[in-house]
Amino acid sequence: MAEATKQLSKLVTEFKSTFSLFKTRRSVAFAYGFMFVFVAFTVFIAFNPSSNTSSSLSFANIFTTSITAARSKSSSVFSHFFPNLQLPHNSSSSSSSASSSASQFNGTRSNGNNTTFSEPPSTKNRTENAGKVAILHANQTSIVKKPPSSVQNQTQSSKISDKDQILKAKPSSVVNKSPSSVQNKTQSTKTDADLRANQTSVVNKAPSSVKNQTQSSEISVKDQNLKANQSAAPASKSTNSSSLVKDGVASNYTASFANKQSDDGKKRRNGNDAGVVVKQWMEDLMNCDLFDGEWVHDDSYPLYKAETCSFIDEQFGCLRNGRPDRDFLKMKWKPKGCKLPRLNGAHMLELLRGKRLVFVGDSLNRNMWESLVCILKSSAKDPKNVYEANGRSHFRGEASYSFIFKDYNCSVEFFVSPFLVQEWEMPEKDGTKKETLRLDLVGRSSDQYKGADIIIFNTGHWWTHDKTAEGKDYYQEGSHVYGELNVLEAFRRALTTWARWVDANVNPMKSMVFFRGYSASHFSGGQWNSGGACDHETEPIKNKTYLTAYPPKMKVLESVLKGMKTHVTYLNITRLTDYRKDGHPSIYRKQHISDAERRSPLRYQDCSHWCLPGVPDAWNELFYAELIIKENKMLKHQNSKRYR
């Protein structure tokens, strides 16, 4: 019993001890509860101001500053690792810091790479619109945004958000500009008006130090012309800046990226721009009257040097024959409605590769033929592989000549046929022969060139000689010789014979046919055989009133060409040659004769043909332009058939 009482007493003692400990913990819990209620009450009072708000506002300002600072510091971290994640935030129209933070988060939204970040700007006395980027679409890799800068007395317009409302989806990269310090600058609102679609970079200007700078409230005009899917908006710099993008300093780690993007962008833009320019030039050329223009001085001419071309006939080699002046070599024909391409000999040889080019006509076509041979020879890969097929070095007296360009497998040929119809001999009763002109038969050599790829015809000058001009007992058709026939009618009949032969024998699917018009003469004081001269002429005619009337024979030619089935390109060089009274050999048509002999009436001056280099080079430039036009038309036709 005594033992039981002892155990009970021990149990009671332990119970009391436990109860005492419980009382102590309860007191502590009560104390903590009281403190919690006090703190809660204090916070409640702080955020539920009474009519006197001065104290509570100070609390609010403290908390707002803390929250904003934390968000500002954390934004770049989240943006760096989670570029597609937009952190929740509360914007305040009265808080510039919160507004700036919102802009930064929107600015770093991306579904791709190539995004450049900047630290939040530090500003003084600045107001920014909190809704600046609210309209920006999704899937934007980057936007143009302001980098760190120190600015005094600067205001951004409340309308600046309009700038970003026009930006389209899917810009793809950001390029940082190089450092600059700018004072009182304006970026033109028209800078981006002409930007084309599919450009590749958005310019992001870096930090700068700017004084007294204002951004215009009309800044939205700048980007109103940006196209869909556009990803480049380079901004130009000018005074009194009114652009969202400021001049600034690009950081070193983005410099190489910016340079690469800039180089690539330039190549693309240059390529596109060059394509547009070439297309416009070609359109102008195709719609241009190449033969309506003027002669202009150009020091880059002539197209070749006389001393480099041994193929120039003595009759045309004015410089070798002692002509002292050089200005006649420096003239270029300039059409009014387009830019005539300079004859590129290397390109023309490629156009002629594997082809036969044939000149058919009188000595004026020989003039043009020799000019082209010299131009092409000077551009050939190896001039030694340019030679006359029969080894000839003088080009008068034979019926035909052919220059071979071995490296290009092409030939440039000349066939003598001054009338394009046959010169004939009729037997007389007394056994003599009478010279006539068969108006009904094409030239004898026609079968030799009818299959050529390009044929250039001409006639005209021999129709001015006494026998043809008078037309007495000279013109023949069949066995009938006309006692008298008007020269224009004879000319029409001869051209009609030629036209019928072309339509019947030249394949327009294979061959191109040209006809070069009449080349003007400039005899003064007589004709070619009666003392006419031009040796005193050193300048072209500049006053149109001194030009001669358009030759009636060329009007006849035009009417015949219109009636042909085969398309013939008319090289109407009559008027442009009429200006060039300074371009003839005159007395410099032969070497090693005295001054007295040069001026003797018995030594006829040449005021019909042309010095080489000289006027016929321009004829070949016009011919070259026509080839380019035809090539372009052919390519267009092939492309249209391909996509039908």
Secondary structure, DSSP 8 states (H G I E B T S, - for coil): -HHHHHHHHHHHHHHHHHHHHHHHHHHHHHHHHHHHHHHHHHHHHHHS--S--HHHHHHHHHHHHHHHHHHHHHHHHHHHH-TT--------TT-HHHHHHHHHHHHT--SSS----------SS----TTTTTT--TT--------S-EEES-B--TTTHHHHHS--S----EEE-----EESEE--TTTTTT--TT---EEE----EEES-B--TTGGGGGTT--TT--------EEB---SS------HHHHHHHHHHHHHHHHHHHHHHHHHHHHHHHHHHHTS-TTSEEEEE-TT--SS-GGG-TTS-GGG-TTTTT----GGGGEEEEESSS------HHHHHHHHTT-EEEEEESHHHHHHHHHHHHHHHHHSS-GGGEEETT-----SSSSEEEEEEGGGTEEEEEEE-SSSEEEEEEE-TTS-EEEEEEEEEE-TTHHHHTT-SEEEE---GGGGSHHHHH-BS-EEETTEE-SB--HHHHHHHHHHHHHHHHHHH--TTT-EEEEE-------BSS-TTTT-B-TT--S----GGGS----HHHHHHHHHHHT-SS-EEEE--HHHHHT-TT-S-BT-SSSS--HHHHH-TTS--B-SS--SSSHHHHHHHHHHHHHHHHHHHHHHHHHHHHT-
